[in-house]
Amino acid sequence: MRTVPSLRRRLTASLVGVPVVLTLALAGCAPLSGETEPEPGAAPTTSAPPASDDAGSASEDAQGRADQDAQDAQEQADREAAEKEQAEQEAADKAAAEQEAADKKAAEKKAAEKKAAEEAAAKEQAEQEAAEKKAAEERDKMLEYGDSGERVLALQHRLQELGYFLQDADGSFGPATQQAVWALQKAAGQYRDGVVGPKTQAALDDGVRPQAQSSSGKAIEIDLDRQLLMAVEGGKVTRIVNASSGNGETYEAKGRSYHATTPRGSYAVYMERNGMHESTLELGSMYRPKYFSGGYAVHGSGSIPPYPASHGCVRVSNAAMNWLWDSWGLPKGTPVILY
């Protein structure tokens, strides 16, 4: 049963409680006007105390500094990225410039090499053309087998003048002229090609002639080293004839072996055969042979190369052998000297 206080008491309490209630309200202990007082037994409601101005300002300052640091970091990163990009671009530009310079240098080197090669080729071609022109001019000046004309006639006259055996000067470079040219080249110690080139022409101009070794009377001298036969009178060479002697090889005849050499020494004609004579060893025909030692003879032949080619006899042309028999005279007893 609830006791109801008296009216006075109730009024006093009411008057006395006003400032208390106000005080409590201001202190947050009592609900303000418009607020609902919580039901008895209800859980109290907790409210966060309002932040102070200092705390808010500090928070704002911290946030500002964080934002500024982030902005600074981003700007630094941007600067570094820009610097890196610029450095990379500069490196790329430098590399490109170096490559361009290298390419230019290589192109210049290649162009220079090409130019040098072209100049060398042009020089070589010019030299080749000059050499060919000179060779052509020299060939035009040369005389050889088969040529004919005034120059050949002049050659023949000069050969006859120097004593090289050549019966007819007819302006035609045939076998007889070739034999005489070979004899001249042998006397001059030249290559025996039968072509009258600069060296052979010089020998003609210089009047090259072999010298005799005998000093008196008539004699036949045979220079085996130079493959020449010479008709000598009183120590003077009157005719020089191309000859071919033993080739030094071994050969078989009638079941025996022989050595194809021509003996050196002083001999004399002791036997002769006026006409074509067959070798007793069956070695072939000998034209009008003049024997000077055993089976060795000077005889005519249709083959007288400019080198040793016989079995041991001394070969001369048939025309030269006729001259020796019929014009110069080569009777028995005539000395035959081989060296």
Order of alpha helices (4+ residues) and beta strands (2+ residues): alpha-alpha-alpha-alpha-alpha-beta-beta-beta-beta-beta-beta-beta-beta-beta-beta-beta-alpha-beta
